Amino acid sequence: MSIIKTIRRRLAMTQQELADEVGCTQGNIANYERGQTIPPEMAAKVIAAAARRGLRLNYDHIYGGATLPVECLGVEGAHA
């Protein structure tokens, strides 16, 4: 599973919700989830969106394979 899909699911968001949050299309998110390289400026937006929901990420999580943190405190009903 792609890291973007894992992050999106951790945040309990649909592709469209994440796309709206980071300012792209649902198709872009689908492409990232299928393995298209995520541009650094989009990675920064995903990191910021996750932070607003209590999931602290950095570029190593997106590009370097670092294990995602367990906490996700900013989303009611979110499941880790």
N, C-alpha and C positions, 0 to 999 in steps of 0.2 A: 504494500500500500504506500502511496506517495506521502511525503511529509505534509504537504498542503492539505490533503484529504484527512490525515490524522489530526492535524491542528484544527481543521474545520469541524470535524466530529467532536473533538475535545471541547470545542466552544459551543457545541449543540446548535450549529448554524447550517442552513442550506447553502448550496452554491450561490444562489441568488442573493441571500442575505450577506454573505461574505463579499460578493462582488459589489453590492451597494455600499458596504462599509469601506472598501478600499478604493472605490472609484474605477471599476472596470466592468466588463460584461460577465455574465454567467458563463459564456463560452470560453473566456479567458481562464476562469477558474477551472473549468473542465479540462482545458488543455494543460494547465499546470499539474492537475491531478493525474493526467495521463503521461506526465514525464517531460513536458516542455520546460526548458530552463526558465527559471523565474528571474526577471531582471532585478538588480539590486534595489531600485526605487520601489518596486512592487513588494519585494521582501521587507523593506522598511515599513511599508504600509500594513502588511500582515502582522509584523512584530508589534506595531502600535495598536492595531485593532485587538490583538490578543491581550496586550497590557491593559487596555481599557476594561477587559473582562476578567482581569486577575491572573492571567497566564503570562508569566515572564519568560520571554524568549530572546534569543539573539541570533546573529547570522550563523553561528555554529549549529544551531538547531535546524536551520533551513538548508545550509550548504555543507556542513561538516559532519552530519550524522550524529550530533550530540543527542543524548536521551532527553525526551521532553520532561519537564517538571511535572509532578503529580498534581500540584495545586491548580485549581481554577475556581477562584473564590467569587468572581464577579458575575457569574451567570446563575440565576436561580434555576434549579432543576437540571443543571448540567451534570453529566455523568463522566467520570474520569475513565 
